Amino acid sequence: MLGRDVRPGCFSAAARAVAHYDFDQWRAIRCAVLATRGESDVFTPPSDLDRLAATVLRLHTVTISRCGHFANLEQPEKVLRLLEDLWSQ
């Protein structure tokens, strides 16, 4: 598990902090937003993107095939193309 492998104290602190985070402030975002998840993503289920889409007005969601959680590292060219497509709209 990532929490045990990478700085467990920081991971735990972040998990505690998010419990009090006000996600409603995201409703104020007006720019286009790209949210991705990998097809094999163990941290981000599709339902997370659905909930985010209900909050962020101009959200574009993509599930990237042959990818885990870190799409920007696993498939940077794909992520760049997705961003370029979004910016050209």
TIMI-901522 format. One record per residue (C-alpha): residue number from 1; residue in one letter; x, y, z. Coordinates in Angstrom, 3 decimals, always signed. Example, Ala and Ser with C-alpha at 12.3 -4.5 7.8 and 13.67 -1.06 7.14 Angstrom:
<recs>
REC  resi  resn        xx        yy        zz
REC     1     A   +12.300    -4.500    +7.800
REC     2     S   +13.670    -1.060    +7.140
</recs>
This chain:
<recs>
REC  resi  resn        xx        yy        zz
REC     1     M    +0.000    +0.000    +0.000
REC     2     L    +1.226    +3.469    -0.874
REC     3     G    +0.514    +4.715    +2.649
REC     4     R    +3.011    +2.274    +4.145
REC     5     D    +5.614    +2.602    +1.418
REC     6     V    +5.909    +6.368    +1.089
REC     7     R    +6.148    +8.526    +4.209
REC     8     P    +3.359    +6.936    +6.248
REC     9     G    +3.197    +9.853    +8.695
REC    10     C    +2.519   +12.350    +5.902
REC    11     F    +0.033   +10.020    +4.236
REC    12     S    -1.883    +9.640    +7.505
REC    13     A    -1.822   +13.398    +8.162
REC    14     A    -3.211   +14.076    +4.687
REC    15     A    -5.970   +11.506    +5.200
REC    16     R    -6.950   +13.168    +8.496
REC    17     A    -6.885   +16.663    +6.933
REC    18     V    -9.140   +15.712    +4.040
REC    19     A   -11.823   +14.614    +6.487
REC    20     H   -12.471   +18.329    +7.192
REC    21     Y   -11.893   +19.659    +3.670
REC    22     D   -14.691   +21.783    +2.182
REC    23     F   -15.218   +20.298    -1.269
REC    24     D   -18.088   +22.724    -1.940
REC    25     Q   -15.518   +25.423    -2.660
REC    26     W   -14.771   +23.528    -5.894
REC    27     R   -18.153   +24.732    -7.204
REC    28     A   -16.487   +28.129    -7.745
REC    29     I   -14.092   +26.715   -10.381
REC    30     R   -15.081   +28.174   -13.758
REC    31     C   -12.244   +27.042   -16.036
REC    32     A   -12.195   +23.733   -17.885
REC    33     V   -10.771   +20.905   -15.775
REC    34     L    -9.403   +17.541   -16.908
REC    35     A    -9.802   +14.660   -14.441
REC    36     T    -8.244   +11.334   -15.333
REC    37     R    -8.126    +7.886   -13.858
REC    38     G    -6.335    +4.842   -15.077
REC    39     E    -8.155    +1.756   -16.238
REC    40     S    -6.259    -0.155   -13.508
REC    41     D    -6.403    +2.692   -10.975
REC    42     V    -6.754    +1.249    -7.474
REC    43     F    -7.068    +4.673    -5.815
REC    44     T    -9.685    +6.392    -8.003
REC    45     P   -12.876    +4.482    -8.739
REC    46     P   -15.116    +5.731   -11.567
REC    47     S   -17.599    +6.950    -8.946
REC    48     D   -15.041    +9.549    -7.771
REC    49     L   -15.082   +11.173   -11.205
REC    50     D   -18.884   +11.072   -11.215
REC    51     R   -19.008   +12.873    -7.860
REC    52     L   -16.446   +15.414    -9.059
REC    53     A   -18.489   +16.024   -12.227
REC    54     A   -21.457   +16.897   -10.027
REC    55     T   -19.332   +19.585    -8.352
REC    56     V   -17.072   +21.098   -11.033
REC    57     L   -19.017   +22.839   -13.795
REC    58     R   -16.668   +22.291   -16.768
REC    59     L   -15.176   +18.933   -15.872
REC    60     H   -13.929   +16.584   -18.580
REC    61     T   -13.310   +13.047   -17.323
REC    62     V   -11.271   +10.359   -19.031
REC    63     T   -10.368    +6.807   -18.092
REC    64     I    -7.004    +5.998   -19.655
REC    65     S    -6.497    +2.425   -20.830
REC    66     R    -3.392    +0.441   -19.880
REC    67     C    -2.759    +2.833   -17.012
REC    68     G    -2.807    +2.850   -13.221
REC    69     H    -3.170    +5.851   -10.898
REC    70     F    -0.290    +7.991   -12.177
REC    71     A    -1.325    +8.716   -15.771
REC    72     N    +0.961   +11.741   -16.072
REC    73     L    +3.929    +9.438   -15.413
REC    74     E    +2.677    +6.276   -17.090
REC    75     Q    +1.323    +7.854   -20.277
REC    76     P    +2.528   +11.469   -20.404
REC    77     E    +1.980   +11.822   -24.157
REC    78     K    -1.667   +10.759   -23.795
REC    79     V    -2.216   +13.208   -20.941
REC    80     L    -0.582   +15.988   -22.955
REC    81     R    -2.871   +15.262   -25.945
REC    82     L    -5.908   +15.318   -23.673
REC    83     L    -4.842   +18.669   -22.232
REC    84     E    -4.145   +20.111   -25.671
REC    85     D    -7.594   +18.971   -26.834
REC    86     L    -9.185   +20.582   -23.795
REC    87     W    -7.292   +23.859   -24.270
REC    88     S    -8.264   +24.051   -27.940
REC    89     Q   -11.998   +24.050   -27.135
</recs>
